[in-house]
């Protein structure tokens, strides 16, 4: 299912919540658009390379957030699988639960996998770039948004050292908040 309200062919295909079998959120809080920050996270779970495995991984993450951590929903706004697909979490407009103190002002985008010692596959990084470009074109992200790594904001290794170093080469990268 394509989720592209602007009809922008440059946007990546986004697998809707229904497409990966999401449970309903327990409550919804909305973000102020356009968003000023994007926080990149890694899930530390095993990677996935097919639509069915990635959908199952996202559903498993939602179950962990809701059943174990007692969150209202999955924490991230979007997740990107090794299959190159973008999976809708909280989405563009809803507040996620990814980075304490930044949830209302930042999109949290998780790359599925552990990127301490290796880069995500090229298809995964390209999907991230396209999602960011699409967000700006659709007015969801501020054109001057700041790209941050999870580890810059909380005590964590996320998004992994290798991905952290890669992100510092991206034009949207912000050394400081």
C-alpha atoms as one frame of an Amber mdcrd trajectory, in Angstrom:
protein
   0.000   0.000   0.000   1.522   3.329  -1.058   1.251   6.162   1.441   2.102
   9.291  -0.510  -0.507  12.031  -0.124   1.325  14.392  -2.479   1.594  11.873
  -5.314   5.355  12.392  -5.231   7.102   9.645  -7.152  10.365  10.507  -5.393
   8.942   9.259  -2.111   9.770   5.732  -1.072   7.026   3.165  -0.783   5.827
   3.216   2.823   4.278   0.033   4.179   1.269   1.197   6.161   0.521   0.041
   9.681  -2.205  -2.194   8.255   0.350  -3.576   5.799   2.543  -4.971   8.575
  -0.322  -5.909  10.897  -0.058  -3.173  13.527  -2.148  -3.242  16.639  -4.141
  -0.078  17.386  -2.350   2.592  19.381  -3.579   3.044  22.958  -3.666   6.825
  22.501  -2.478   9.461  20.031  -0.633  12.745  20.484   0.126  14.880  17.440
   3.370  16.603  16.475   3.831  20.183  15.342   4.735  20.143  11.651   7.228
  20.759  10.120   9.528  18.771  12.386  12.921  20.289  13.225  14.899  17.140
  14.098  15.321  13.566  12.924  16.879  11.026  15.282  18.444   7.927  13.724
  18.275   4.712  15.737  19.167   1.070  15.182  16.983  -1.674  16.584  19.867
  -4.024  17.572  17.628  -6.880  16.426  18.678  -9.279  13.683  18.428  -7.741
  10.230  15.633  -8.593   7.809  15.850  -8.796   4.031  12.363  -9.769   2.864
   9.017  -8.013   3.182   7.507 -10.807   5.273  10.467 -11.009   7.674  10.675
  -7.231   8.039   6.922  -6.926   8.669   7.215  -9.632  11.327  10.204  -7.844
  12.888   8.266  -4.547  13.063   5.243  -6.314  14.592   7.561  -7.953  17.123
   9.046  -4.590  18.050   5.568  -3.138  18.525   4.645  -6.054  20.798   7.813
  -5.468  22.845   7.069  -1.756  23.229   3.430  -2.302  24.166   3.560  -5.519
  26.190   6.944  -5.335  27.911   7.636  -1.609  28.160   3.924  -0.685  28.442
   4.189   2.089  25.836   1.118   3.264  23.933   2.542   2.009  20.617   5.753
   1.290  18.732   8.352   3.923  19.593   9.637   5.015  16.192   7.891   7.090
  13.547   9.346   4.929  10.770  11.468   1.799  10.518  13.543   0.793   7.509
  14.272  -2.828   6.715  17.160  -4.415   4.898  14.612  -5.056   2.152  14.692
  -1.311   1.383  11.107  -0.764   2.482   9.981   1.909   4.913   7.518   0.734
   7.566   5.137   3.222   9.150   5.388   3.319  12.935   3.872   6.417  14.519
   4.091   8.042  11.072   4.611  11.666  10.100   2.131  13.300  12.460   2.028
  11.295  15.681   4.443  11.634  18.577   6.626   8.566  18.992   8.469   7.262
  22.061  12.048   6.971  20.838  14.154   9.637  22.591  13.176  11.055  25.983
  12.909  14.829  25.792  12.756  14.882  21.969   9.665  12.861  21.083   7.446
  15.893  20.464   9.987  17.704  18.270  11.789  14.903  16.435  10.967  12.033
  14.139  12.586   8.800  15.234  13.672   6.611  12.331  15.040   3.167  13.125
  17.110   1.048  10.795  16.379  -2.600  11.503  19.587  -4.345  12.521  22.729
  -3.773  14.567  25.218  -1.357  13.033  28.015  -1.269  15.589  30.463  -3.080
  13.304  29.057  -2.719   9.797  27.059  -0.335   7.672  23.447  -1.017   6.786
  22.954  -2.342   3.249  23.007   0.346   0.561  19.294  -0.197  -0.153  18.502
   0.602   3.494  20.553   3.819   3.462  19.029   4.874   0.136  15.525   4.363
   1.544  16.454   6.586   4.496  17.734   9.320   2.167  14.570   9.149   0.052
  12.344   9.268   3.136  14.123  12.401   4.374  13.906  14.066   0.947  10.235
  13.147   0.726   9.545  14.558   4.198  10.998  17.906   3.171   9.098  17.972
  -0.149   5.810  17.124   1.581   6.344  19.793   4.258   6.580  17.232   7.068
  10.247  18.077   7.779  11.662  21.580   8.003  13.943  22.175   4.977  16.750
  22.919   7.474  16.034  19.964   9.775  18.899  18.624  11.842  19.919  14.969
  11.559  21.022  13.468  14.864  22.165  10.103  16.137  20.328   8.592  19.083
  23.617   8.460  21.043  23.931  12.258  20.921  20.795  12.634  23.032  20.696
   9.659  25.418  23.176   7.197  26.899  23.138   4.485  24.226  25.316   3.005
  21.488  22.483   3.517  18.988  22.620   3.784  15.994  25.868   1.825  16.209
  29.359   3.250  15.733  29.629   2.422  12.035  26.305   4.053  11.162  27.076
   6.987  13.486  30.289   7.698  11.566  28.482   7.383   8.208  25.743   9.840
   9.204  28.344  12.497   9.969  29.004  12.703   6.208  25.384  13.538   5.362
  24.582  17.203   4.605  21.796  17.378   7.225  24.108  16.156  10.009  24.190
  18.306  13.161  27.134  18.024  15.515  25.091  19.696  18.258  21.395  20.138
  18.967
